[in-house]
Structures are given as structure tokens and as C-alpha cells.
Amino acid sequence: MARRLGMQVREEVLLREVGYRVRSGACRVRGDDVVFLDRNLPADERVQVLVDALVGRDVEAVYLTPAARRLLERRARAAG
């Protein structure tokens, strides 16, 4: 779904070094929307990162299963 909305999704081992903290999430890389997912995260946490990245995007033109649409709507309401 993220790819259909023009976002790249990259699953990588996000290394942690002394002095900074790396975590999964959305960002822009050279003008492209990218979601980085830490492969070491449990599946449910990776799904939550994707949901957080998609909240607020226009998904009306993209087919979503009813369960996926409910998940996005619940997260959007919780985010306020």
C-alpha cells in the first residue's frame, strides 16, 4: 500500500552506534518519501511504523481491505 502511495519501504538492520539513536520511521531521502523498518523489530511493531507513516495520506484512490482501512482510521483518531 505504501508503495502505491509513492513511498519507498526499506527493511534494513538499523545499527545503533554510540552517540546517536536510530529507529524505524518515515523520512525524505533526496526528495523521496522513505519508510525505514528495522528488521530486528517484531512484525507488529513494523506494521505500526507503516501505519504511522500512512496516517494523514490520501488513501481514497487506493484499494484497502476493510481491516487495513479500520486500522488507519483508528490510528488517525488516536493521533487527534
C-alpha positions in Angstrom: 0.0 0.0 0.0 2.8 2.5 0.9 4.4 1.8 -2.5 1.2 2.5 -4.3 1.1 5.9 -2.5 4.6 6.8 -3.8 6.6 5.8 -0.7 9.6 3.5 -0.7 9.7 0.9 2.1 13.1 -0.4 3.1 13.6 -3.2 5.7 17.1 -3.0 7.0 19.1 -3.8 10.1 19.3 -0.3 11.7 22.6 -0.2 13.5 22.9 1.7 16.7 26.1 3.5 17.4 27.4 5.4 20.4 26.2 9.0 20.3 23.0 8.6 18.4 19.9 6.6 18.2 18.5 5.2 15.0 14.9 4.0 14.8 12.3 3.0 12.3 10.1 5.7 10.7 9.4 7.9 7.7 11.7 10.5 6.3 12.7 12.1 3.0 15.8 11.0 1.2 16.8 13.1 -1.8 13.2 14.2 -2.2 11.7 10.7 -2.0 9.4 9.6 0.8 11.0 6.6 2.5 9.9 4.4 5.4 12.8 2.6 7.1 11.8 -0.6 9.0 14.3 -2.2 11.4 14.4 -5.9 10.6 15.0 -6.6 14.3 11.6 -5.2 15.3 8.7 -7.7 15.8 6.2 -7.8 13.0 3.5 -6.0 14.9 5.9 -3.0 15.6 6.9 -2.8 11.9 3.2 -2.7 11.0 2.6 0.1 13.5 5.5 2.1 11.9 3.9 1.7 8.5 0.5 2.7 9.8 2.0 5.8 11.4 3.7 6.7 8.1 0.4 6.4 6.2 -1.9 8.3 8.6 -2.9 11.6 7.0 -2.1 10.5 3.5 -4.9 10.4 0.9 -5.8 6.7 0.6 -9.2 7.1 -1.1 -7.9 6.2 -4.5 -6.1 3.1 -3.2 -7.8 -0.2 -2.6 -7.5 -1.2 1.1 -9.0 -4.2 2.8 -11.7 -3.2 5.3 -9.3 -4.3 8.1 -6.5 -2.1 6.8 -8.8 0.9 6.4 -10.1 0.4 10.0 -6.5 0.2 11.3 -5.6 3.5 9.6 -8.8 5.2 10.8 -8.3 4.1 14.4 -4.7 5.4 14.4 -5.8 8.7 12.8 -8.4 9.2 15.6 -5.8 8.3 18.3 -3.4 10.8 16.8 -6.0 13.5 17.1 
